[in-house]
């Protein structure tokens, strides 16, 4: 199982069970951090909010990882350990 597939399987509410619609790439070293980020986002969302949220792309750019979601689905802050 790839790291992306592991994220999709672990967080079906925000990935909708499918790979992101916009192709992207994140180095394997980001995987533990992305697992914590997705866990925090998933925990913050009610079922209704999760229906509106979908990860559109997972990418690495300028030495940082990013999860892109559609506009208007809310905003989460992540300090590397907790999502608020």
C-alpha positions in Angstrom: 0.0 0.0 0.0 1.4 3.4 -0.9 1.5 6.3 1.6 -1.2 8.1 -0.3 -3.4 5.0 -0.3 -2.9 4.7 3.4 -4.1 8.2 3.9 -7.2 7.6 1.7 -8.0 4.4 3.6 -7.4 5.9 7.0 -9.4 9.1 6.4 -12.3 8.3 4.0 -14.4 11.2 5.2 -11.9 13.8 3.8 -10.6 11.8 0.8 -14.0 10.3 -0.2 -12.3 7.0 -0.8 -10.5 8.2 -3.9 -7.1 9.7 -4.8 -7.2 13.5 -4.9 -8.5 14.8 -8.3 -5.4 17.0 -8.8 -2.2 14.9 -9.1 0.5 15.7 -6.6 3.5 14.2 -4.9 4.8 14.2 -1.4 8.1 12.7 -0.3 7.7 9.7 2.0 9.3 11.7 4.9 6.1 13.8 5.1 3.9 10.8 5.7 3.9 10.8 9.5 3.1 14.6 9.6 0.4 14.2 7.0 -1.2 11.3 9.0 -1.3 13.7 12.1 -2.7 16.5 10.0 -5.4 14.4 8.5 -6.2 12.9 11.9 -6.6 16.4 13.4 -8.8 17.7 10.5 -11.0 14.6 10.6 -11.4 15.0 14.4 -12.5 18.6 14.0 -15.1 18.0 11.4 -18.7 17.1 12.1 -20.3 14.6 9.8 -22.0 17.5 8.0 -18.8 19.4 7.6 -17.0 16.3 6.4 -19.5 15.9 3.6 -18.5 19.3 2.3 -14.7 18.8 2.7 -12.6 16.8 0.2 -8.9 16.8 -0.2 -8.2 18.0 -3.8 -4.4 17.6 -3.8 -1.6 16.5 -1.6 1.7 18.1 -2.7 5.1 19.3 -1.6 6.2 22.7 -2.6 8.8 25.1 -1.3 9.9 22.6 1.4 6.4 22.2 2.9 3.5 19.8 2.4 0.0 21.1 1.6 -3.5 19.6 1.5 -5.7 21.6 -0.8 -9.4 21.6 -0.3 -12.2 23.4 -2.2 -12.8 27.1 -1.2 -15.3 27.6 1.5 -14.8 24.3 3.3 -13.3 25.9 6.3 -9.8 26.4 7.6 -7.6 24.4 10.0 -4.4 25.4 11.6 -1.7 22.8 12.2 1.3 23.4 14.4 3.0 20.1 13.6 1.4 18.4 16.6 -2.3 19.6 16.9 -4.9 20.7 14.5 -7.3 23.5 15.6 
